[in-house]
């Protein structure tokens, strides 16, 4: 199975490294310096410095070089997926969506965006607790590979699996997507706890109550509870809510220290997806009648409300039974 990767950031490069264990991989990157670095130095010095890449990876800046692939891994940021796919000839090539988020304006999951742009392409989702630098270095990692088509799901899971990269199959595409999108917002909240010095008790509470919010929203959108308790939901949530290696957690730390979102995001080469997902998630939750106070608090902080006032508002909410 010939694999193409769309997106030359850290995560796209790491996935190309994984896929290269099973055969040649073509990676499309927007930045000419990334293409040059991968092809000539076998390293993505801009986004994944220090990792020697497989000789089986060939980078290109020409989307035409992806023609004839058996599957395409879409690793562009969620808000750019529509534009990227619209500029390519996808046809019926299977798409493995690796971006995590909800599209602004439409409130569509990435898979729903892909179905609009490329209606003939089968859709799969790869999601889970995955820091790119660890995956690229071959450290043990497990992910969810969700696809409604049984044969394609098995083929993709087998093709992408490696000695240290375990793919757990699922048919719940919606659940896999929602877990990945919501956890980014909750990771910002946990970063705020760290930055504001609120302690480990508070972080554990945010993770637990945030997971309840993820579950409520997921079930309202048709996800399966088992998926949300798995790698693409709870697993990814735990990882990104506990490490400064998470871009979203790091953004939250800055917000918790009283810095503005505009300042924190001004010079970032990489994208903290949760900052874009949070207001869209708030809209989608309101539309579905789902209460998500932690996510609403993140939106308030991103819009400039003082961190002390947001924390006080959360802590002064009426007491209630511990239910989903």
C-alpha positions as CSV (number, residue, x, y, z in Angstrom):
1,X,0.0,0.0,0.0
2,X,1.6,3.3,-1.2
3,X,1.2,6.0,1.4
4,X,1.2,9.8,0.9
5,X,1.3,12.3,3.8
6,X,-0.1,15.8,3.4
7,X,1.5,18.1,5.9
8,X,5.2,18.5,6.7
9,X,5.0,19.6,10.3
10,X,6.2,17.6,13.3
11,X,3.2,15.2,13.3
12,X,3.1,14.7,9.6
13,X,6.9,13.9,9.6
14,X,6.5,11.5,12.5
15,X,3.7,9.7,10.7
16,X,5.8,9.5,7.5
17,X,8.5,7.9,9.7
18,X,6.1,5.3,11.0
19,X,4.7,4.5,7.5
20,X,8.2,4.3,6.0
21,X,8.7,1.1,8.0
22,X,6.3,-0.6,5.6
23,X,7.5,0.9,2.3
24,X,8.2,4.1,0.5
25,X,6.3,7.2,1.6
26,X,5.8,10.5,-0.2
27,X,5.4,13.6,2.0
28,X,4.0,16.8,0.7
29,X,5.1,20.0,2.5
30,X,4.2,23.6,1.8
31,X,7.6,24.9,2.9
32,X,10.5,24.5,0.4
33,X,13.0,24.4,3.2
34,X,11.3,21.4,4.7
35,X,11.3,19.5,1.4
36,X,15.0,20.3,0.9
37,X,15.9,19.3,4.5
38,X,14.1,16.0,4.3
39,X,15.4,15.0,0.9
40,X,19.0,16.1,1.4
41,X,19.7,15.8,5.1
42,X,17.0,13.2,6.1
43,X,15.8,15.5,8.8
44,X,13.0,18.0,9.2
45,X,15.2,20.7,10.8
46,X,12.3,23.2,11.0
47,X,9.7,21.1,12.8
48,X,11.4,17.9,14.1
49,X,15.0,18.7,14.5
50,X,17.3,16.0,15.8
51,X,15.4,13.0,14.4
52,X,17.1,11.0,11.6
53,X,14.4,10.2,9.1
54,X,14.1,7.0,7.0
55,X,15.6,7.0,3.5
56,X,12.2,5.7,2.4
57,X,10.7,9.1,2.9
58,X,10.7,11.4,-0.2
59,X,9.4,15.0,0.3
60,X,7.8,17.1,-2.4
61,X,6.2,20.5,-2.8
62,X,4.2,19.3,-5.8
63,X,0.8,17.8,-5.0
64,X,0.8,16.0,-8.3
65,X,3.4,13.7,-6.9
66,X,0.7,12.2,-4.6
67,X,-1.2,10.8,-7.6
68,X,-1.5,7.0,-7.5
69,X,-1.3,6.7,-3.7
70,X,-3.3,4.0,-2.1
71,X,-4.1,6.2,0.9
72,X,-3.4,9.8,2.0
73,X,-2.7,10.8,5.6
74,X,-4.1,14.3,6.1
75,X,-2.0,16.1,8.7
76,X,-2.8,19.7,8.0
77,X,-4.2,21.8,10.9
78,X,-8.0,21.3,11.2
79,X,-8.9,24.8,10.1
80,X,-6.9,24.3,6.8
81,X,-8.1,20.9,5.8
82,X,-10.9,22.2,3.5
83,X,-8.5,24.5,1.6
84,X,-5.8,21.8,1.3
85,X,-8.2,19.1,0.0
86,X,-9.9,21.6,-2.3
87,X,-6.6,22.2,-4.0
88,X,-5.9,18.5,-4.7
89,X,-7.3,15.8,-7.0
90,X,-8.5,13.3,-4.4
91,X,-11.0,11.2,-6.3
92,X,-11.7,7.9,-4.5
93,X,-8.3,7.7,-2.7
94,X,-8.9,6.8,1.0
95,X,-8.2,9.7,3.4
96,X,-6.8,9.1,6.9
97,X,-7.5,12.2,8.9
98,X,-4.9,13.0,11.5
99,X,-5.9,16.6,12.4
100,X,-7.9,17.2,15.6
101,X,-10.5,20.0,15.7
102,X,-13.9,21.4,14.6
103,X,-14.1,23.7,11.6
104,X,-15.0,27.3,12.4
105,X,-18.2,28.6,10.9
106,X,-19.6,25.2,9.9
107,X,-19.0,23.4,13.2
108,X,-18.2,20.3,11.2
109,X,-15.8,17.6,12.3
110,X,-12.7,17.2,10.1
111,X,-14.2,14.0,8.6
112,X,-17.4,15.8,7.7
113,X,-15.4,18.5,6.0
114,X,-13.5,15.9,4.0
115,X,-16.8,14.2,3.0
116,X,-18.0,17.5,1.6
117,X,-14.8,18.3,-0.4
118,X,-14.1,14.7,-1.5
119,X,-17.4,12.8,-1.5
120,X,-16.0,9.8,-3.3
121,X,-13.1,9.2,-0.8
122,X,-13.5,6.7,2.0
123,X,-12.7,8.3,5.4
124,X,-10.7,7.0,8.3
125,X,-9.4,8.7,11.4
126,X,-6.1,8.2,13.3
127,X,-6.1,9.6,16.8
128,X,-4.7,8.9,20.2
129,X,-2.0,10.0,22.7
130,X,0.8,10.9,20.4
131,X,3.6,13.3,20.9
132,X,5.3,13.6,17.5
133,X,8.9,13.5,18.8
134,X,8.3,10.3,20.7
135,X,6.6,8.6,17.7
136,X,9.4,9.7,15.4
137,X,12.0,8.2,17.7
138,X,10.2,4.9,17.8
139,X,9.0,5.0,21.4
140,X,6.0,2.8,22.2
141,X,2.7,4.4,21.1
142,X,-0.8,3.1,20.7
143,X,-3.5,4.8,18.6
144,X,-7.1,4.4,17.4
145,X,-7.6,3.8,13.7
146,X,-11.3,4.3,13.0
147,X,-13.1,3.5,9.8
148,X,-16.6,2.3,8.9
149,X,-15.3,0.1,6.1
150,X,-14.1,-3.2,7.6
151,X,-11.7,-4.2,4.9
152,X,-10.1,-0.7,4.6
153,X,-9.9,-0.4,8.4
154,X,-8.0,-3.7,8.6
155,X,-5.7,-2.8,5.7
156,X,-4.8,0.6,7.1
157,X,-4.3,-0.7,10.6
158,X,-1.9,-3.4,9.3
159,X,-0.1,-1.0,7.0
160,X,0.6,1.7,9.6
161,X,1.3,-0.7,12.6
162,X,4.9,-1.2,13.5
163,X,7.0,-2.8,16.3
164,X,6.4,0.2,18.6
165,X,3.3,1.7,16.9
166,X,0.1,-0.2,17.8
167,X,-3.1,0.5,15.9
168,X,-6.3,-0.4,17.6
169,X,-9.2,-0.7,15.2
170,X,-12.6,1.0,15.6
171,X,-15.7,1.6,13.5
172,X,-16.6,4.8,15.5
173,X,-15.2,7.6,13.4
174,X,-17.3,10.3,15.2
175,X,-16.1,9.2,18.6
176,X,-12.4,9.2,17.5
177,X,-12.7,12.7,16.1
178,X,-14.6,14.2,19.1
179,X,-12.1,12.8,21.6
180,X,-9.2,14.4,19.7
181,X,-11.0,17.8,19.3
182,X,-12.3,18.2,22.8
183,X,-9.1,17.1,24.6
184,X,-7.2,20.0,23.0
185,X,-9.5,22.5,24.7
186,X,-9.3,20.6,28.1
187,X,-5.5,20.6,27.8
188,X,-5.6,24.4,27.7
189,X,-7.7,24.3,30.9
190,X,-5.1,22.1,32.7
191,X,-2.3,24.3,31.6
192,X,-4.2,27.2,33.2
193,X,-4.3,25.3,36.4
194,X,-0.5,24.9,36.2
195,X,0.2,28.4,35.2
196,X,-2.0,29.8,38.0
197,X,-0.4,27.6,40.6
198,X,-3.7,25.9,41.6
199,X,-2.2,22.5,42.4
200,X,-2.4,18.9,41.4
201,X,-5.9,18.4,43.1
202,X,-7.3,21.0,40.8
203,X,-5.7,19.5,37.7
204,X,-7.2,16.1,38.5
205,X,-10.6,17.6,39.0
206,X,-10.4,19.4,35.6
207,X,-9.4,16.2,33.9
208,X,-12.3,14.3,35.5
209,X,-14.9,16.9,34.9
210,X,-13.5,17.7,31.5
211,X,-13.8,14.1,30.5
212,X,-17.5,14.2,31.6
213,X,-18.0,17.2,29.3
214,X,-16.2,15.3,26.4
215,X,-18.5,12.3,27.1
216,X,-21.7,14.4,27.2
217,X,-20.8,16.1,23.9
218,X,-19.7,12.9,22.2
219,X,-22.8,11.0,23.1
220,X,-25.0,13.9,21.9
221,X,-23.1,13.8,18.5
222,X,-23.6,10.0,18.2
223,X,-20.2,8.8,19.5
224,X,-19.9,5.5,21.3
225,X,-19.0,5.7,25.0
226,X,-16.4,2.9,24.6
227,X,-14.5,5.1,22.1
228,X,-14.4,8.1,24.4
229,X,-12.9,5.9,27.2
230,X,-10.2,4.6,24.9
231,X,-7.0,5.9,23.3
232,X,-8.5,8.6,21.2
233,X,-10.5,10.0,24.1
234,X,-9.3,9.5,27.7
235,X,-5.9,8.3,26.6
236,X,-5.2,11.5,24.6
237,X,-6.7,13.6,27.3
238,X,-4.4,12.3,30.0
239,X,-1.3,12.8,27.8
240,X,-2.0,16.4,26.7
241,X,-3.3,17.5,30.2
242,X,0.0,16.6,31.9
243,X,3.0,17.7,29.9
244,X,4.5,21.0,28.6
245,X,5.3,19.1,25.4
246,X,1.6,19.7,24.6
247,X,1.2,22.9,22.6
248,X,-2.3,23.4,24.1
249,X,-1.1,22.8,27.7
250,X,1.7,25.3,27.2
251,X,-0.7,27.9,25.9
252,X,-2.8,27.3,29.0
253,X,0.2,27.8,31.3
254,X,0.7,31.2,29.7
255,X,-2.9,32.1,30.1
256,X,-2.8,31.0,33.7
257,X,0.1,33.3,34.3
258,X,-2.0,36.2,33.1
259,X,-0.5,36.6,29.6
260,X,-2.9,37.2,26.6
261,X,-3.7,34.7,24.0
262,X,-2.6,37.0,21.2
263,X,0.8,37.4,22.8
264,X,1.2,33.7,23.4
265,X,0.2,32.7,19.8
266,X,2.0,35.4,17.9
267,X,5.3,33.7,17.2
268,X,4.2,30.0,17.1
269,X,5.4,28.0,14.2
270,X,3.1,25.2,15.4
271,X,-0.6,25.4,16.0
272,X,-2.4,25.1,19.4
273,X,-5.6,23.6,17.8
274,X,-7.6,24.0,21.0
275,X,-7.5,27.8,20.7
276,X,-9.4,27.6,17.5
277,X,-11.6,24.7,18.5
278,X,-12.8,26.2,21.8
279,X,-15.2,28.9,20.5
280,X,-16.5,26.5,17.9
281,X,-17.0,23.8,20.5
282,X,-18.9,26.2,22.7
283,X,-21.2,27.0,19.8
284,X,-21.7,23.3,18.9
285,X,-22.4,22.4,22.6
286,X,-25.0,25.1,22.9
287,X,-26.6,24.0,19.7
288,X,-26.7,20.4,21.1
289,X,-27.9,21.5,24.6
290,X,-24.8,20.2,26.3
291,X,-23.4,21.9,29.4
292,X,-19.6,22.3,29.1
293,X,-18.4,24.8,31.8
294,X,-14.7,24.0,31.6
295,X,-14.7,24.6,27.8
296,X,-16.7,27.8,28.4
297,X,-14.0,29.0,30.9
298,X,-11.3,28.4,28.3
299,X,-13.2,30.5,25.8
300,X,-13.5,33.3,28.3
301,X,-9.8,33.3,28.9
302,X,-9.0,33.2,25.2
303,X,-11.2,36.3,24.7
304,X,-9.3,38.2,27.4
305,X,-11.2,37.8,30.6
306,X,-8.9,37.9,33.7
307,X,-7.8,34.4,34.9
308,X,-8.9,35.2,38.5
309,X,-12.4,36.1,37.5
310,X,-12.8,32.9,35.3
311,X,-11.5,30.7,38.1
312,X,-13.8,32.3,40.6
313,X,-16.8,31.8,38.3
314,X,-16.1,28.1,37.9
315,X,-15.6,27.5,41.7
316,X,-18.8,29.4,42.5
317,X,-21.0,27.3,40.3
318,X,-24.0,25.6,42.2
319,X,-23.2,22.2,43.7
320,X,-24.6,19.3,41.9
321,X,-24.6,15.5,41.8
322,X,-21.5,13.9,40.2
323,X,-23.1,12.6,36.9
324,X,-22.3,13.0,33.3
